Amino acid sequence: MSIHETERTARSVEERNKQTIRRVFDAFVNQGDFSVVDEIYSPHMIDHQPLPGAPEGLEGVRYTIAGLREGFPDLHVTIEDMSAHGDHVVIHNTWRGTHLGDFLGAPPTGQAIEFTGVVVWRLLADGLIAERWGIGVESNMLAVLGLRRLAPAARTAARRTVTSAGALLPLPPGAAGAWHALQAELAGARLRAYEASRRRAGILQESFALQVLGGQDVLVHRIEARDPQGAARRLAASADPFDAWLRQEAAAVLGTDPWTHLAASATRPGHTWMSVTSELTAAG
């Protein structure tokens, strides 16, 4: 290959990498299209400045953007400048949004924010994103909000700052078999879609325990999240094809949408999760 051909190939790779990073913001961050994550990120992606509490890998990428979009539903990032250098892309960007939702435990303030930062990305030979470094992005954002920046050592502890919530769902007569069949499908062919859905919603754990109460089958629905009712509301309102399918299938078996039920139960005494025993005792 000649020098000129080598230069053209290098420029072509750099332009491809720049287009990939544009998709991060145009589709994923600004539009909330989580489907692009599997297309543009390496499964072993490392984010060196994730949102506190984020798990590793692609689920951490989803967790971070879901958390930002929950806190700032109108979040929009403008790329002010972009340059490519080999397998790295560097951008200078401006973040804008309004604090209308829960963010890192801070209730919404209605405050409009605007801050800038520099982000460095490393991409693999196949064009997938492998690493991300935010320079000033996280600290600038938290400074604008008046929040103390969480140190890296606190991130593990932040993962444990979660709340449990649950509700009791009586099953119609004869519905137990259909429910077991749906659970088997979620644990099998649809497991990956189910796990991705829960990460998007900000759920760390979800369980459905079938109990017998007074001779009736009752489902104990429990989720763990920083904001369980907020996560349930996101699932109840989600237009994602998998989420819509699961709501429809669950409603067909139970006669109700479990996530709408859980989201609405936050203000009703006796439905906030304490323990399976206390819930069943109170219900009796």
QUIDADA-V668134 format. One record per residue. N is the residue number from 1. RES is the residue in three letters. PHI is phi as a letter, one per 40 degrees, with the letter a starting at -180 (NA if undefined). OMEGA is omega as a letter, one per 40 degrees, with the letter a starting at -180 (none if undefined). D_LAST is the distance of its C-alpha to the last C-alpha in Angstrom with 1 decimal. Layout:
n->{N | N}
res->{RES | RES}
phi->{PHI | PHI}
omega->{OMEGA | OMEGA}
d_last->{D_LAST | D_LAST}
This chain:
n->{1 | 2 | 3 | 4 | 5 | 6 | 7 | 8 | 9 | 10 | 11 | 12 | 13 | 14 | 15 | 16 | 17 | 18 | 19 | 20 | 21 | 22 | 23 | 24 | 25 | 26 | 27 | 28 | 29 | 30 | 31 | 32 | 33 | 34 | 35 | 36 | 37 | 38 | 39 | 40 | 41 | 42 | 43 | 44 | 45 | 46 | 47 | 48 | 49 | 50 | 51 | 52 | 53 | 54 | 55 | 56 | 57 | 58 | 59 | 60 | 61 | 62 | 63 | 64 | 65 | 66 | 67 | 68 | 69 | 70 | 71 | 72 | 73 | 74 | 75 | 76 | 77 | 78 | 79 | 80 | 81 | 82 | 83 | 84 | 85 | 86 | 87 | 88 | 89 | 90 | 91 | 92 | 93 | 94 | 95 | 96 | 97 | 98 | 99 | 100 | 101 | 102 | 103 | 104 | 105 | 106 | 107 | 108 | 109 | 110 | 111 | 112 | 113 | 114 | 115 | 116 | 117 | 118 | 119 | 120 | 121 | 122 | 123 | 124 | 125 | 126 | 127 | 128 | 129 | 130 | 131 | 132 | 133 | 134 | 135 | 136 | 137 | 138 | 139 | 140 | 141 | 142 | 143 | 144 | 145 | 146 | 147 | 148 | 149 | 150 | 151 | 152 | 153 | 154 | 155 | 156 | 157 | 158 | 159 | 160 | 161 | 162 | 163 | 164 | 165 | 166 | 167 | 168 | 169 | 170 | 171 | 172 | 173 | 174 | 175 | 176 | 177 | 178 | 179 | 180 | 181 | 182 | 183 | 184 | 185 | 186 | 187 | 188 | 189 | 190 | 191 | 192 | 193 | 194 | 195 | 196 | 197 | 198 | 199 | 200 | 201 | 202 | 203 | 204 | 205 | 206 | 207 | 208 | 209 | 210 | 211 | 212 | 213 | 214 | 215 | 216 | 217 | 218 | 219 | 220 | 221 | 222 | 223 | 224 | 225 | 226 | 227 | 228 | 229 | 230 | 231 | 232 | 233 | 234 | 235 | 236 | 237 | 238 | 239 | 240 | 241 | 242 | 243 | 244 | 245 | 246 | 247 | 248 | 249 | 250 | 251 | 252 | 253 | 254 | 255 | 256 | 257 | 258 | 259 | 260 | 261 | 262 | 263 | 264 | 265 | 266 | 267 | 268 | 269 | 270 | 271 | 272 | 273 | 274 | 275 | 276 | 277 | 278 | 279 | 280 | 281 | 282 | 283 | 284}
res->{MET | SER | ILE | HIS | GLU | THR | GLU | ARG | THR | ALA | ARG | SER | VAL | GLU | GLU | ARG | ASN | LYS | GLN | THR | ILE | ARG | ARG | VAL | PHE | ASP | ALA | PHE | VAL | ASN | GLN | GLY | ASP | PHE | SER | VAL | VAL | ASP | GLU | ILE | TYR | SER | PRO | HIS | MET | ILE | ASP | HIS | GLN | PRO | LEU | PRO | GLY | ALA | PRO | GLU | GLY | LEU | GLU | GLY | VAL | ARG | TYR | THR | ILE | ALA | GLY | LEU | ARG | GLU | GLY | PHE | PRO | ASP | LEU | HIS | VAL | THR | ILE | GLU | ASP | MET | SER | ALA | HIS | GLY | ASP | HIS | VAL | VAL | ILE | HIS | ASN | THR | TRP | ARG | GLY | THR | HIS | LEU | GLY | ASP | PHE | LEU | GLY | ALA | PRO | PRO | THR | GLY | GLN | ALA | ILE | GLU | PHE | THR | GLY | VAL | VAL | VAL | TRP | ARG | LEU | LEU | ALA | ASP | GLY | LEU | ILE | ALA | GLU | ARG | TRP | GLY | ILE | GLY | VAL | GLU | SER | ASN | MET | LEU | ALA | VAL | LEU | GLY | LEU | ARG | ARG | LEU | ALA | PRO | ALA | ALA | ARG | THR | ALA | ALA | ARG | ARG | THR | VAL | THR | SER | ALA | GLY | ALA | LEU | LEU | PRO | LEU | PRO | PRO | GLY | ALA | ALA | GLY | ALA | TRP | HIS | ALA | LEU | GLN | ALA | GLU | LEU | ALA | GLY | ALA | ARG | LEU | ARG | ALA | TYR | GLU | ALA | SER | ARG | ARG | ARG | ALA | GLY | ILE | LEU | GLN | GLU | SER | PHE | ALA | LEU | GLN | VAL | LEU | GLY | GLY | GLN | ASP | VAL | LEU | VAL | HIS | ARG | ILE | GLU | ALA | ARG | ASP | PRO | GLN | GLY | ALA | ALA | ARG | ARG | LEU | ALA | ALA | SER | ALA | ASP | PRO | PHE | ASP | ALA | TRP | LEU | ARG | GLN | GLU | ALA | ALA | ALA | VAL | LEU | GLY | THR | ASP | PRO | TRP | THR | HIS | LEU | ALA | ALA | SER | ALA | THR | ARG | PRO | GLY | HIS | THR | TRP | MET | SER | VAL | THR | SER | GLU | LEU | THR | ALA | ALA | GLY}
phi->{NA | c | c | c | c | c | c | c | c | c | c | c | c | c | c | c | c | c | c | c | c | c | c | d | c | c | c | c | c | c | b | g | c | c | c | c | d | c | c | b | b | c | d | b | d | b | b | c | b | c | c | d | g | c | c | c | g | c | c | c | c | c | d | c | c | c | c | c | c | c | c | b | d | c | d | a | b | b | c | c | a | a | a | b | b | g | c | b | b | b | b | b | b | b | b | b | i | b | c | b | b | c | a | f | g | c | c | c | b | g | c | c | b | a | a | b | a | b | b | b | b | b | b | c | c | c | g | c | c | b | a | a | b | c | b | g | c | c | c | c | c | c | c | c | c | g | b | c | c | c | c | d | c | c | c | c | c | c | c | c | c | b | b | b | a | a | a | c | b | c | c | c | d | g | c | d | c | c | c | d | c | c | c | c | c | c | c | b | c | b | c | c | c | c | c | c | c | c | c | c | c | g | c | c | a | b | a | b | b | c | b | b | b | f | g | b | c | b | c | c | c | b | b | b | a | c | b | d | c | c | c | c | c | c | c | c | b | c | c | d | d | c | c | c | c | c | d | c | c | c | c | c | c | c | g | a | c | d | c | c | c | c | c | c | c | c | c | b | d | g | b | c | c | b | a | c | c | c | c | c | c | c | c | c}
omega->{a | i | a | i | i | i | i | i | i | i | i | i | a | i | i | a | i | i | i | a | i | i | i | a | a | a | a | a | a | a | a | i | a | a | a | a | a | a | a | i | i | i | a | i | i | i | a | i | i | i | i | a | a | i | a | i | a | i | i | i | i | a | a | a | i | i | i | a | i | a | a | a | i | a | i | a | i | i | a | a | a | i | a | a | a | a | i | i | a | i | i | a | i | a | i | i | a | a | a | a | i | i | a | i | i | i | a | a | a | a | i | a | i | i | a | i | i | i | i | a | i | a | i | a | i | i | i | a | a | a | i | i | i | a | i | a | a | a | i | a | a | i | i | a | a | i | i | a | i | i | a | a | a | a | i | i | a | i | a | a | a | a | i | i | a | a | i | a | i | i | i | i | i | a | a | a | i | i | i | i | i | i | i | i | i | a | a | a | a | a | a | i | i | a | i | i | a | i | i | a | a | i | i | i | i | i | i | a | a | i | i | a | a | i | a | i | a | i | i | a | a | i | i | a | i | i | a | a | i | i | i | i | i | i | a | a | a | i | i | a | i | a | i | i | a | i | a | a | a | i | i | a | a | a | i | i | a | a | i | i | a | i | a | a | a | a | a | a | i | a | i | a | i | i | i | a | a | i | a | i | i | a | a | none}
d_last->{78.9 | 81.0 | 80.2 | 79.7 | 77.3 | 75.4 | 75.1 | 73.9 | 71.3 | 70.1 | 69.9 | 68.0 | 65.4 | 65.1 | 64.7 | 62.0 | 60.1 | 60.5 | 59.1 | 56.0 | 55.4 | 55.8 | 53.0 | 50.7 | 51.0 | 51.9 | 49.1 | 46.5 | 46.4 | 47.6 | 46.0 | 42.9 | 43.9 | 42.1 | 43.6 | 46.9 | 45.6 | 46.1 | 49.5 | 51.1 | 49.5 | 50.2 | 47.1 | 48.3 | 48.6 | 48.8 | 48.0 | 49.6 | 48.0 | 44.5 | 41.8 | 40.3 | 37.3 | 38.7 | 38.6 | 41.9 | 43.6 | 42.9 | 39.2 | 40.5 | 42.8 | 40.0 | 37.8 | 40.7 | 41.6 | 38.0 | 37.6 | 40.8 | 40.1 | 36.7 | 38.4 | 41.5 | 40.8 | 44.5 | 45.7 | 49.2 | 51.6 | 55.4 | 57.6 | 60.7 | 62.7 | 62.4 | 64.7 | 64.6 | 66.2 | 66.2 | 62.6 | 61.3 | 60.5 | 60.5 | 59.2 | 59.3 | 56.5 | 55.0 | 51.3 | 50.2 | 46.8 | 44.6 | 41.7 | 39.0 | 36.1 | 34.6 | 37.1 | 36.9 | 34.4 | 36.6 | 35.2 | 37.5 | 40.6 | 42.5 | 45.4 | 47.9 | 49.0 | 52.1 | 53.3 | 55.5 | 55.6 | 57.3 | 55.6 | 57.2 | 56.2 | 57.4 | 57.4 | 58.2 | 61.1 | 58.8 | 57.9 | 54.3 | 53.2 | 53.0 | 52.8 | 52.3 | 53.5 | 52.7 | 55.4 | 54.3 | 51.6 | 48.5 | 50.3 | 51.7 | 48.4 | 46.6 | 49.6 | 49.6 | 45.9 | 46.6 | 44.2 | 45.3 | 46.1 | 43.9 | 46.2 | 46.1 | 44.8 | 41.7 | 40.7 | 38.9 | 36.9 | 36.2 | 34.5 | 31.9 | 31.2 | 28.1 | 24.6 | 21.4 | 19.0 | 16.3 | 13.9 | 11.4 | 13.4 | 12.5 | 15.7 | 17.7 | 18.6 | 21.3 | 21.1 | 20.4 | 24.1 | 25.2 | 23.0 | 24.5 | 27.9 | 27.4 | 26.3 | 29.4 | 31.6 | 30.4 | 31.1 | 34.5 | 36.8 | 35.0 | 34.1 | 36.9 | 36.0 | 32.3 | 33.2 | 35.8 | 33.4 | 30.9 | 33.8 | 35.1 | 31.8 | 31.7 | 28.8 | 29.3 | 26.4 | 23.9 | 21.4 | 19.1 | 17.0 | 15.8 | 12.7 | 11.4 | 7.7 | 7.9 | 11.6 | 11.5 | 13.2 | 11.7 | 14.3 | 13.8 | 16.9 | 18.6 | 22.1 | 24.5 | 27.3 | 29.3 | 27.7 | 24.6 | 24.2 | 28.0 | 28.0 | 25.4 | 27.6 | 30.6 | 29.1 | 28.0 | 31.5 | 33.5 | 36.4 | 36.9 | 37.3 | 34.9 | 32.1 | 32.7 | 32.6 | 29.4 | 27.6 | 29.1 | 28.1 | 24.5 | 24.2 | 25.8 | 23.2 | 20.0 | 21.2 | 21.0 | 22.8 | 20.5 | 22.9 | 23.3 | 19.5 | 19.4 | 22.5 | 21.3 | 17.9 | 20.0 | 20.2 | 16.7 | 14.6 | 11.4 | 13.2 | 15.7 | 15.4 | 15.2 | 14.2 | 12.3 | 10.6 | 9.8 | 8.6 | 6.2 | 5.2 | 5.4 | 3.8 | 0.0}
